[in-house]
Amino acid sequence: MPAPTMRMETLLGNAPDFALWIYDFLCSLRPQIEKHNVSLEVLGDFQTLSARLEAEVAKSNSVVPYVALVGAWCRKAAH
């Protein structure tokens, strides 16, 4: 196959709950994080993380990125 053409799109927004995807993502990974003894201490109290993220987005008066989506495609030459 030839090298793919790729495109990345990142949704931006400023609603306070827009940054909560990172909290949801960390929640889904938490069992593995704990299993491998990875410290989340740098994030502060995990129980207040979602509220702190919402407050920070609201306070920033700017947009924040959502998770980037990448698409890749290529075409096989017809022979």
N, CA, C and O of each residue as an XYZ file, in Angstrom:
316
protein
N       0.834     -1.169      0.000
C       0.000      0.000      0.000
C       0.889      1.245      0.000
O       1.941      1.262      0.638
N       0.468      2.266     -0.706
C       1.229      3.519     -0.674
C       1.051      4.230      0.670
O       0.168      3.891      1.459
N       1.905      5.215      0.907
C       1.781      6.002      2.134
C       0.399      6.656      2.163
O      -0.094      7.115      1.133
N      -0.218      6.698      3.326
C      -1.569      7.255      3.399
C      -1.586      8.779      3.375
O      -0.615      9.439      3.743
N      -2.694      9.304      2.942
C      -3.003     10.711      3.127
C      -3.639     10.797      4.502
O      -4.454      9.948      4.862
N      -3.278     11.804      5.266
C      -3.793     11.900      6.631
C      -4.375     13.287      6.882
O      -3.951     14.283      6.296
N      -5.348     13.310      7.762
C      -5.984     14.565      8.143
C      -6.290     14.508      9.642
O      -6.752     13.488     10.152
N      -6.027     15.607     10.332
C      -6.329     15.675     11.756
C      -7.257     16.859     12.000
O      -7.027     17.960     11.499
N      -8.298     16.615     12.770
C      -9.230     17.674     13.136
C      -9.328     17.729     14.653
O      -9.433     16.702     15.323
N      -9.293     18.938     15.177
C      -9.422     19.148     16.614
C     -10.546     20.137     16.851
O     -10.485     21.285     16.410
N     -11.554     19.688     17.539
C     -12.675     20.535     17.884
C     -12.258     21.456     19.027
O     -11.614     21.017     19.980
N     -12.626     22.727     18.931
C     -12.323     23.699     19.971
C     -13.626     24.222     20.567
O     -14.635     24.330     19.871
N     -13.599     24.542     21.838
C     -14.801     25.074     22.463
C     -14.482     25.798     23.752
O     -13.348     25.763     24.228
N     -15.481     26.455     24.316
C     -15.247     27.168     25.554
C     -16.331     26.926     26.607
O     -16.375     27.633     27.614
N     -17.189     25.956     26.396
C     -18.159     25.600     27.426
C     -17.399     25.007     28.611
O     -16.443     24.259     28.407
N     -17.797     25.320     29.834
C     -17.051     24.831     30.995
C     -16.847     23.314     31.014
O     -15.804     22.838     31.462
N     -17.835     22.551     30.531
C     -17.690     21.092     30.559
C     -16.926     20.531     29.357
O     -16.789     19.314     29.230
N     -16.433     21.391     28.488
C     -15.761     20.941     27.273
C     -14.480     20.169     27.566
O     -14.138     19.242     26.831
N     -13.772     20.534     28.620
C     -12.504     19.878     28.952
C     -12.697     18.594     29.756
O     -11.715     17.953     30.130
N     -13.936     18.209     30.026
C     -14.156     17.034     30.858
C     -13.788     15.722     30.171
O     -13.732     14.682     30.826
N     -13.538     15.752     28.871
C     -13.140     14.518     28.197
C     -11.870     13.962     28.825
O     -11.718     12.744     28.921
N     -10.955     14.827     29.255
C      -9.712     14.334     29.849
C     -10.005     13.645     31.182
O      -9.380     12.637     31.511
N     -10.947     14.183     31.941
C     -11.342     13.541     33.193
C     -11.989     12.182     32.907
O     -11.657     11.188     33.553
N     -12.903     12.139     31.948
C     -13.550     10.877     31.579
C     -12.520      9.859     31.095
O     -12.599      8.675     31.424
N     -11.565     10.330     30.319
C     -10.499      9.456     29.809
C      -9.684      8.878     30.967
O      -9.412      7.678     30.998
N      -9.299      9.724     31.912
C      -8.535      9.251     33.063
C      -9.345      8.280     33.912
O      -8.799      7.315     34.446
N     -10.651      8.534     34.039
C     -11.510      7.603     34.787
C     -11.526      6.230     34.134
O     -11.487      5.212     34.824
N     -11.583      6.198     32.810
C     -11.609      4.908     32.122
C     -10.269      4.174     32.240
O     -10.222      2.945     32.203
N      -9.187      4.935     32.380
C      -7.861      4.319     32.513
C      -7.472      4.039     33.955
O      -6.478      3.358     34.208
N      -8.235      4.548     34.887
C      -7.844      4.469     36.298
C      -7.538      3.053     36.787
O      -6.571      2.880     37.529
N      -8.308      2.037     36.412
C      -7.938      0.684     36.866
C      -6.526      0.279     36.408
O      -5.783     -0.339     37.170
N      -6.166      0.619     35.192
C      -4.824      0.288     34.702
C      -3.761      1.169     35.358
O      -2.654      0.714     35.645
N      -4.109      2.418     35.588
C      -3.183      3.339     36.260
C      -2.849      2.797     37.647
O      -1.685      2.759     38.045
N      -3.875      2.382     38.370
C      -3.666      1.835     39.713
C      -2.934      0.502     39.667
O      -2.075      0.231     40.507
N      -3.272     -0.327     38.688
C      -2.622     -1.633     38.551
C      -1.114     -1.485     38.368
O      -0.336     -2.288     38.884
N      -0.708     -0.453     37.630
C       0.715     -0.243     37.345
C       1.357      0.792     38.268
O       2.471      1.256     38.023
N       0.639      1.144     39.328
C       1.160      2.067     40.342
C       1.669      3.384     39.760
O       2.717      3.885     40.166
N       0.926      3.935     38.814
C       1.258      5.240     38.253
C       0.607      6.292     39.144
O      -0.587      6.218     39.434
N       1.385      7.253     39.568
C       0.880      8.275     40.480
C       0.079      9.337     39.729
O       0.507      9.843     38.691
N      -1.084      9.661     40.271
C      -1.897     10.767     39.764
C      -1.787     11.971     40.693
O      -2.565     12.920     40.590
N      -0.825     11.923     41.591
C      -0.662     12.973     42.599
C      -0.499     14.357     41.982
O      -0.979     15.343     42.540
N       0.165     14.439     40.852
C       0.385     15.726     40.200
C      -0.933     16.397     39.806
O      -0.973     17.614     39.620
N      -2.010     15.619     39.676
C      -3.318     16.158     39.313
C      -4.087     16.697     40.509
O      -5.161     17.276     40.343
N      -3.555     16.515     41.706
C      -4.267     16.941     42.907
C      -5.354     15.943     43.263
O      -5.302     14.785     42.848
N      -6.329     16.386     44.025
C      -7.427     15.525     44.461
C      -8.250     15.096     43.250
O      -8.892     15.922     42.602
N      -8.225     13.807     42.953
C      -8.928     13.293     41.780
C     -10.437     13.505     41.896
O     -11.119     13.651     40.882
N     -10.964     13.524     43.120
C     -12.401     13.712     43.325
C     -12.866     15.103     42.916
O     -14.044     15.292     42.615
N     -11.966     16.077     42.899
C     -12.337     17.449     42.528
C     -11.813     17.843     41.148
O     -11.993     18.981     40.715
N     -11.168     16.909     40.462
C     -10.547     17.229     39.172
C     -11.547     17.761     38.151
O     -11.265     18.753     37.479
N     -12.705     17.125     38.021
C     -13.667     17.568     37.004
C     -14.138     18.992     37.291
O     -14.244     19.802     36.369
N     -14.419     19.306     38.545
C     -14.853     20.657     38.905
C     -13.741     21.674     38.656
O     -14.008     22.787     38.202
N     -12.504     21.299     38.950
C     -11.386     22.217     38.725
C     -11.161     22.454     37.240
O     -10.844     23.571     36.831
N     -11.322     21.411     36.427
C     -11.190     21.578     34.975
C     -12.260     22.514     34.436
O     -11.969     23.413     33.647
N     -13.502     22.302     34.865
C     -14.599     23.175     34.427
C     -14.331     24.626     34.815
O     -14.520     25.536     34.007
N     -13.894     24.837     36.045
C     -13.628     26.196     36.524
C     -12.483     26.846     35.752
O     -12.532     28.036     35.442
N     -11.464     26.068     35.446
C     -10.318     26.622     34.728
C     -10.698     27.042     33.308
O     -10.249     28.082     32.827
N     -11.516     26.244     32.644
C     -11.969     26.610     31.295
C     -12.813     27.879     31.364
O     -12.633     28.790     30.556
N     -13.726     27.941     32.318
C     -14.582     29.120     32.456
C     -13.751     30.367     32.761
O     -14.020     31.439     32.219
N     -12.758     30.233     33.612
C     -11.916     31.360     34.021
C     -10.998     31.835     32.893
O     -10.668     33.018     32.821
N     -10.591     30.932     32.027
C      -9.600     31.261     30.993
C     -10.143     32.203     29.918
O      -9.376     32.903     29.257
N     -11.474     32.218     29.744
C     -12.080     33.065     28.715
C     -11.452     32.818     27.342
O     -11.243     33.749     26.564
N     -11.159     31.563     27.062
C     -10.582     31.187     25.770
C     -11.117     29.813     25.387
O     -11.923     29.230     26.112
N     -10.673     29.308     24.262
C     -11.109     27.978     23.829
C     -10.096     26.936     24.276
O      -8.917     27.230     24.475
N     -10.580     25.728     24.425
C      -9.715     24.598     24.752
C      -9.950     23.505     23.705
O     -11.035     23.419     23.130
N      -8.935     22.669     23.458
C      -9.103     21.616     22.458
C      -9.793     20.390     23.032
O      -9.624     20.047     24.202
N     -10.562     19.751     22.192
C     -11.138     18.456     22.488
C     -10.168     17.426     21.917
O      -9.180     17.807     21.288
N     -10.411     16.180     22.109
C      -9.522     15.146     21.590
C      -9.424     15.253     20.066
O     -10.436     15.433     19.387
N      -8.221     15.144     19.538
C      -8.008     15.231     18.091
C      -8.408     13.917     17.423
O      -8.149     12.835     17.949
N      -9.032     14.028     16.279
C      -9.407     12.853     15.494
C      -8.539     12.818     14.251
O      -8.374     13.827     13.566
N      -7.984     11.649     13.965
C      -7.105     11.490     12.806
C      -7.737     10.496     11.844
O      -8.171      9.413     12.236
N      -7.779     10.887     10.591
C      -8.241      9.982      9.536
C      -7.091      9.729      8.580
O      -6.321     10.642      8.282
N      -6.967      8.519      8.102
C      -5.917      8.189      7.141
C      -6.514      7.293      6.066
O      -7.328      6.416      6.353
N      -6.102      7.523      4.836
C      -6.601      6.715      3.736
C      -5.562      6.668      2.631
O      -4.707      7.547      2.523
N      -5.650      5.648      1.828
C      -4.803      5.541      0.645
C      -5.541      4.693     -0.389
O      -6.523      4.016     -0.086
N      -5.042      4.755     -1.594
C      -5.647      3.974     -2.674
C      -4.620      3.019     -3.250
O      -3.478      3.384     -3.530
N      -5.056      1.812     -3.414
C      -4.205      0.805     -4.016
C      -4.279      0.989     -5.530
O      -5.366      1.108     -6.096
N      -3.134      1.013     -6.168
C      -3.101      1.191     -7.618
C      -3.788      0.001     -8.303
O      -3.587     -1.153     -7.925
N      -4.602      0.314     -9.317
C      -5.302     -0.737    -10.067
C      -4.334     -1.327    -11.080
O      -3.740     -0.602    -11.878
N      -4.180     -2.635    -11.044
C      -3.300     -3.323    -12.004
C      -4.051     -4.393    -12.732
O      -3.481     -5.081    -13.579
